[in-house]
Amino acid sequence: MLAASLAWNIQHDHEQLFAQARTEARANFHKDLTFRRWGTLHGGVYVPVGEHQQPIPWMRHLPERDVTTTQGKQLTLLNPATMVRQMMEQYSRDYGIQGRITGLKYLNPRNAPDAWERAQLLAFQRGESQEAWAVAEVHGSPHLRYIQAMYLESGCIKCHAVLGYTRVGELRGGIGVNLPLAPYLARHDENVLAFGVSHGVIWLLGLGGIGWAGRQQGRRWRERQVLTNALQASKERFDLAVNGAEEGVWDLDLVMGKMYWSPRMGEMLGFTEAELYPSLNTWKSLMHPDDRDAVLEALKIHLDGGTPRFEAAFRAQHKDGSYRWVMSRGRAVRDADGRAVRVVGVHADISELKALEAQ
């Protein structure tokens, strides 16, 4: 029990830490996505040309890439992808969390997908998924990788039309996050050590109780074995009684809508078990049309508590097309509120009795 508890706690802690990591990755993803959409909404941002920013070479096809202010200051346009990438790089340097914008076709070579990203982008393209998770080595350390499909918005066309993206809603690529797992794994190792110490102490204190629990378990196992043998013997007696009786046994579960009947039920009308599906609708279909309403009404009255038991005689169609007289008797099983939840009964072939009555 302690070993199982220790294993469960370690596994649960592992799952919890990874759930936290996924939550953090999603939060960073949503931050990046929101900033990209903000930049797209404004069509990009102009910044001064200087030490920190030179005109972007892969945007030279845009005539408005570079502008000069009335004071003669040179400005260059940063598109949303560039702004997000620069922000991601700064965030990665400060906090170790790396954001990614990538695509199968790209303007900036730094946005080229790696092998894992390419595989996910192709899956997005085939419509197999919209997002993907993986744990993989990035720059020699374990990272949680997340990527989600990115679709073209109207503000993206200005920059990306040159790559052939011209329809809003078209798959553009993917936005992803690489989250370092080292802090989470270190925390997990600390928790595993704490779990081990606490469970070790409990094991030492409870060593004597384990032997007692083993004896109790052995006793309960023997009791269960006795009950299992008794149940098996009871089932065998029931099967012998059902198979040897001339009457067919039926059991209708009103809650689940299921029905059981013994092989004798079908034999009365010349059917095999495989030919006669056990259901109330099957019996309704075999009832003579002139008898059906009366039988169902008698069953309804009994289920409503109007009679102590259900009893009805009706004609049932034989496999050869003729009709046999059947007497059906049963009694409802009710729950604590008095509602019928089950009906158990028997069917008997009374065709000979009906023939004698007619004579």
N, C-alpha and C positions, 0 to 999 in steps of 0.2 A: 504493500500500500504506500509506504514511504517512497519507494522507487518510482511508482506511478505518479505520486504527487509531485516529486521532484521533477520528473520528466515533463509533467503537465505545466508546472510553473515556469520551467525554462522555455518551453514551447510558447506558452501564453505571453511571457515577457518578450520573446523574440517577435511574436506577431504584433504585440502592442507597440514596440519600438518601430517596427516597419510601418505600422499604420500611422504613427506620428511622422515618420519620414515621408510617407506618401502625402500626408496632409501638408507638410512644409513644402514639398515639391509642387503640389497643386497651387498653394498660395503664391509661390514665386512665379509659377506659370501664369496665373491670373493677373498678377502685377505686370508681367511682361506683355501679356495680351492686351490689357487695358491701355498701357502706354502706346503700344503699336496702333491700336484703334484710334487713340487720341491723335497721334501723329498723322494717321491716314485721314481723319476728319478734317484736319487743317492743311492737308496737302504737303506736309513737311515743314521744316523750320529753317530759316536763313540764319547763318552764323558768320562771324567775321573770318576772313581768310587770314591765317597766320600760323604761328608755331604749332598750335594745337589742332588746326584743321586746314587741310588743303582741299581744293576742288576734287570731287570724287570722279575718277577717270571713267568708270563704267556708267556714269550718268551724263556723259558728254553729248548724248543724243537729245537731251532736253535743252531747248533754246533758252529757257529761263533759269538754267542751272546757276549762272553767275550774274549778279547785278551790282550796280554801283549806286550808293546813296547820293543824295544831293550834296552831301559834304565830301563826296569822293571816296568813301570807305567801301572796300571790296567785300561783298557778301557772297557766300555759296550755299546752295540748297542741300540740306540733309533730308533724305527721304526717311520714312518711318523705320524701314528695316535697318538702315545705318544707325539711326539714333538708338534703336533698341539694342543692336549689337554692341555699340560703344558702352551703353549703360550696363549691359550684361558683362562685358569684359571688366569694367570697373568694379562691379558687384562681385565678380569672381575673385579679383585681386584682394578685395576687402574682406569677403566673407567665405570664399571658397566655393560658392554655388555658381555653377556655370549655366547660363541660358544659351539657347541655340535657336537660330532661324535657318532653315535649310530647305532645299528643294532639288528635284531631279534636274531642273534648269535654273540657273542662277546668274545674277549680275556680278556679285562679289565672289571671287574665288574662295574666300574664307568661309563662305556659306555652303561649300561643297559637302555633301553628306558622306559620313563614314560608312563602313560596311553594314553596321546594324541599322543606321538611319535609312540607308538606301533600301534595305529589305522591308522596313516598315512603310516607307513611302510607296513602294510597289504594292504592298498589301492595301494601303489606302486607295491607290489607283484602281485596284481590282474590286474595291468595295467590300473587302473582307473584314475590315475593322475601321474604327475612327480614332483609336488611341492604343498605346502599347506601353508596357512596363518591362524593365529588365534590371537585373543586378549584374554589373560588369566592371572590369578594371578600366579605369580612365587615368592616364598618366601614372600608372603603377599603383593606384589605390582603389579600393572598392567604391563604387558609386551606384546610387539608385537612378536609373535613367527613365525618363518619361517623355513621350512625344505625342502630340495630338495633330490631327489633320488641320490644315489652314486653307481656307477658301478665299478666292479672289473677291475683294470688295471694290466698289466703284472708284474709290480713291487710289487703288493700287494700279489701275490700268495705265495711268500716265507714265509710270516708270517701267512697268513690266510688259507693256504691249510689244516692246521690241523682242521679247522672248516668245511671243506668240500667245500670251494670255490676254484675251480680249472680252471674255464673257464673265459677268458677275456670277458668283456661285461656283465657278470652275475650281477644281483642286489646284492650289498654288504650291503647296509644299507642306511643311510641318513646323510647329514651334515646340521646342523641347527644353527640358531642364535636366542637368546632371548634378545630383545632390550627393556630397561626400557622406559616406556611411561610417567613417572612422569614429566620430563622436558617439554615434548610436551603438556601434559594436563595442566601444570601450565601456559605455554604460551597461550594456548587456553582460559583459564579462564581470563587472562589479556585482551586478544582480545575481549572476550565476554563483559567484563565490558566497554571497549572503545566503542564497537558497541552500547551498551545500552545507554550510555551517549549521544553519537552523535545523535542517532535516537530520543532520548527523546527531545533534543534541537530542532531538526527539527520538531517534532510533535507539540511542544509548539508554534513555529513560524508559522506553517502552519495550526493551528486549524481552523481558519476562512476559509481557502481555501478548507478544507475538505468538509464543507457544500456546497460551490459553486460547487465543483467537483461532489457532490452527486446530485445536481439539474441538472447539465449538463449530468450526466450519465442517470438520469431519462428521460431527453428529448431524448437522443440518443436511449434509450430503446424503447420509444414510436415510434420513427421514424423507428427503426428496425422492430417493430411489424407491422407497416403499410406496410413496404416493404415485410415482410414475408407473410402477408395476401394477398398482391397483387400477389406475386410469386405463392402462393398456388392456387389462383383463376386462374392465367394464366395456371398453370399446369393442372388444372381440365378441362379448356377449350380445351387445347391441347389433353388431353386424350380422351375427348368426340369427338373431331374432327377426331382423328386418328381411334378410334374404330367405328365411324359411317360412315367413308368413305369407298367407294368400292375399293379404291386404297391402296396398301401397302406402308408404309413409311420405307425407309432405310437410315442409316447414317453410313458411313464408315470413321473411324479415321485412316488416313494414317500414322500418327506418332506413335501411340500406337499399330496399327494393330488390333484394335477392331472394331466390327460391331454391330449395333442395327437394328432390324426391328420390325415392329408392328405385332400383331397376324394375321392380314389380309394377310401378306406375306405367311404364311404357309397354311392358309385356301384356298388360290387360287389353291394349289396343293394337297389338302387333308391331310396335315400334321397338327399335333398339335404343340404348342410351344416346348414341351419337345422332340418331334421327330426330329425337324429341328434346328440344332445348328446354331446360327447367325454368319456366317463367309463368307468371299469372296470365300473360297475354297468350301464351301457347294454349293453356287450358281454355281460355275464352274462345279461341279460334276453333277448338275441337267440340265445344258445346253445341248442341242442337239450337238453332236460332230461336225456337219456341220456348226453350228452357232457360236461356242465358239470363234474361232480365230477372227472373224469379230467383235464380241462384245468387246472383250478385246482390240482389236486394236482401236476401237472407243473410249473406255475409256482412253487409253494411249494418243491418239491425244488430247483429251480434257484436260487431266492433264498437257500436255506439252504446252497448250495454243493455240492449233490449231483451236478449235471450241469454241463458246460462251457457249455451254452447251453440255452435254452428252445425246445422244439419240440412242437407238438401240432396234430393235424388234428381238426376238429369241424364239425358242421353248424350253420349260422347261418340264421336266418329272414329271408327276403326280404320286402320291403314287400308283395308280392302274396300272402304267406302260405306260399309254398313254402320249401324249404330248399336252401341252396347249401353245398357243401363248401369249407371254408377251411383253408389251411395257415398256421399262425402260428409265426414264428420270431423269437427275440430273444436279447439278451444283457444281463446286468445290469452296471451301473456301480457300483463299490464304493468306499467311503471308505478312509481309511488303516487302519481297524480291520477291514476286510474285510466290512463290512456293506453290503448292497445299498441304494442310495439312489435308483436310477433303472434303468429297463429300456427299451431301445430295440429296435425290431424292425419286421417287415413282415408283412403279410397278403397271401396270394395265393389267387385263386379256382382251386381244383383240381377243380371239378365235372366238367369234361370228362375229366380223368385218371381220376377215380373211375368215370365211366361206362364208359371203355375197360377199366378193370380188371374191372368187373362183366361186360363182354362176354367 
